[in-house]
Amino acid sequence: MAEDKNLVIVDNREIQNLIYTIRDKQVMINSDLATLYQVTTKRLNEQVRRNKNRFPSEFMFRLTAEEYEYLRSQNATSSEDNAHGGRRYMPYVFTEQGIAMLSAVLKSDVAVEVSVNILNILCKKKQGVDVVIATAGKGSLSAKDITKFNAQYPKLSVKTNTDFHDRFLIIDKTEVYHIGASIKDAGKKSFGITKIEDADLVKGLVHKVR
């Protein structure tokens, strides 16, 4: 893909949708970054190989087959998969530090501009957590409660959802935990919190609260 150094328009929401949490790190897939940088994935990978000493494991790592299948279940599929009927090799992902280094090795104005934008988004994601409560509306949570919470811990929103009976905790739209009892009793009585490992089940639960 040829570079267009005169025009770089990237929707921040598009970037946010390409950020995933893997191994407790916020990462982006090499092919997605290549698209944003207006280069081919092949060229991006070549530049990384030529500068291997600049990309330690804290900056980038290759996904396992299990991790990649998990991302596929979250609709994080690459156009390369569709074009070639699947992957021979698992893709690399880049952490915040790796993304910063990519702009240096690619040596293009586009890469620098896009990387700055990505890093700003990652920085903002660290500053706060958006909290969405999906409830059947039968509890005691009031508008005053929400305002009070937001004054100290923005941002909280509440939506009505009658699809659930049990309680679930969803983190970054990628991890789902089943909570076996009301968390108001946490620390007082014993109950279990279980991480759901089935990718299809996770995808279905996340979809229900959108």
C-alpha positions in Angstrom: 0.0 0.0 0.0 1.5 3.4 -1.0 1.9 6.1 1.6 -0.1 9.3 1.4 1.9 11.8 3.3 -0.5 14.7 2.6 -3.5 13.3 4.3 -4.0 11.1 7.4 -7.5 10.8 8.6 -8.0 8.1 11.3 -11.2 8.0 13.4 -10.3 7.6 17.1 -13.1 5.2 17.5 -11.6 3.0 14.8 -8.3 2.9 16.7 -10.1 2.2 20.0 -11.8 -0.8 18.4 -8.4 -2.2 17.3 -7.0 -2.2 20.8 -7.2 -5.5 22.7 -6.1 -6.8 26.1 -3.8 -9.8 25.9 -1.6 -11.1 28.7 -2.8 -8.1 30.8 -1.4 -5.7 28.2 -3.1 -3.4 25.7 -1.9 -4.4 22.3 -2.6 -3.9 18.6 -2.2 -6.5 15.8 0.6 -5.9 13.2 -1.8 -6.0 10.2 -4.1 -3.4 11.8 -1.1 -1.1 12.5 0.2 -1.6 9.0 -3.2 -0.4 7.6 -3.2 2.6 9.9 0.4 3.4 8.9 -0.4 3.1 5.2 2.1 0.4 4.6 1.9 -3.3 3.9 2.1 -5.8 6.7 5.1 -7.3 4.9 7.0 -4.0 5.0 6.2 -3.5 8.7 7.4 -7.0 9.5 10.6 -6.5 7.5 11.4 -3.3 9.4 10.9 -5.0 12.7 13.2 -7.9 11.7 15.9 -5.5 10.6 15.7 -3.8 14.0 15.1 -6.8 16.2 17.2 -5.4 19.1 14.7 -2.5 19.4 11.7 -4.9 19.9 12.2 -6.9 23.1 9.3 -9.1 24.4 8.0 -6.2 26.4 7.4 -4.3 23.1 6.0 -7.1 20.9 5.2 -10.8 21.0 3.6 -13.4 18.8 0.1 -14.6 19.7 -0.4 -18.3 20.5 -3.0 -20.2 18.5 -5.4 -20.0 21.5 -5.0 -16.2 21.9 -5.6 -15.7 18.2 -8.7 -17.8 18.2 -9.9 -15.8 21.1 -9.4 -12.5 19.2 -11.2 -14.1 16.2 -14.2 -14.7 18.5 -14.2 -11.0 19.3 -14.4 -10.2 15.5 -10.7 -9.2 15.5 -10.1 -10.9 12.2 -7.7 -9.7 9.6 -8.4 -9.3 5.9 -5.3 -11.5 5.3 -7.1 -14.4 6.9 -10.1 -14.0 4.5 -7.8 -13.5 1.5 -5.7 -16.6 2.0 -8.1 -19.0 3.7 -6.4 -18.7 7.1 -3.0 -18.1 8.6 0.1 -20.2 8.4 1.7 -18.2 11.2 0.3 -16.4 14.2 0.5 -12.6 14.0 2.6 -10.3 16.2 1.1 -7.8 18.5 2.7 -4.6 19.7 2.4 -3.0 23.2 2.4 0.8 23.8 6.2 0.8 23.8 6.4 -1.2 20.6 4.0 1.1 18.8 6.2 4.1 19.8 9.2 2.3 18.4 7.5 1.3 15.2 7.1 5.0 14.2 10.9 5.3 14.5 11.9 2.3 12.4 9.2 3.0 9.6 10.6 6.5 9.2 7.5 8.1 7.7 5.5 11.2 8.7 2.3 9.1 8.5 3.7 6.5 11.0 4.7 9.3 13.4 1.4 11.1 13.2 -0.7 7.9 13.6 1.5 6.6 16.5 1.1 9.8 18.4 -2.6 9.5 18.0 -2.6 5.9 19.2 -0.4 6.7 22.2 -2.7 9.5 23.2 -5.7 7.1 23.1 -3.8 4.5 25.2 -2.8 7.2 27.7 -6.5 8.3 28.1 -7.6 4.7 28.5 -5.3 4.4 31.5 -6.7 7.6 33.1 -10.2 6.3 33.7 -12.5 3.3 33.4 -15.9 3.5 31.8 -18.4 1.5 33.9 -21.6 0.3 32.4 -24.2 -1.4 34.6 -26.8 -3.5 32.8 -29.7 -4.1 35.1 -33.3 -5.2 35.0 -34.2 -1.9 36.7 -35.6 -3.6 39.8 -32.8 -2.6 42.2 -32.3 0.5 44.4 -29.7 2.3 42.2 -30.9 5.9 41.7 -29.9 8.9 39.6 -28.5 10.4 42.8 -26.3 7.3 43.3 -24.9 7.6 39.8 -24.2 11.3 40.1 -22.4 10.7 43.4 -20.3 7.9 41.9 -19.4 10.0 38.9 -18.2 12.8 41.1 -15.4 10.6 42.3 -15.1 7.9 39.7 -16.3 8.9 36.2 -17.7 7.5 34.0 -20.7 5.4 35.0 -23.8 4.7 32.9 -26.8 2.5 33.5 -28.8 0.7 30.9 -31.9 -1.6 31.3 -31.3 -5.2 30.3 -33.6 -8.1 31.1 -31.5 -10.8 29.4 -29.6 -11.8 32.6 -30.4 -13.6 35.8 -26.9 -14.2 37.2 -24.3 -11.5 37.7 -21.4 -11.1 35.3 -18.3 -8.8 35.3 -17.1 -7.9 31.8 -13.7 -6.3 31.3 -12.6 -4.6 28.1 -15.3 -6.6 26.2 -12.8 -9.5 26.2 -12.9 -11.1 29.6 -16.1 -12.3 31.4 -16.4 -13.4 35.0 -19.5 -15.2 36.5 -20.2 -13.9 40.0 -22.0 -16.5 42.1 -23.6 -14.2 44.6 -24.3 -10.5 45.4 -21.0 -8.7 45.8 -22.4 -6.7 48.7 -21.5 -9.8 50.8 -17.9 -9.8 49.6 -15.6 -10.3 52.6 -18.4 -11.5 54.8 -19.4 -14.8 53.3 -17.9 -17.2 50.9 -18.9 -17.2 47.2 -17.2 -17.9 43.9 -16.1 -15.8 41.0 -15.3 -17.8 37.9 -13.6 -16.7 34.7 -15.4 -17.9 31.6 -13.0 -19.5 29.2 -15.3 -20.5 26.4 -14.7 -18.0 23.6 -18.2 -18.4 22.0 -19.9 -18.0 25.3 -17.9 -14.9 26.1 -18.8 -13.4 22.7 -22.5 -14.1 23.3 -22.5 -12.5 26.7 -20.6 -9.4 25.5 -23.0 -9.0 22.6 -26.0 -9.1 25.0 -24.9 -5.9 26.8 -24.2 -3.8 23.8 
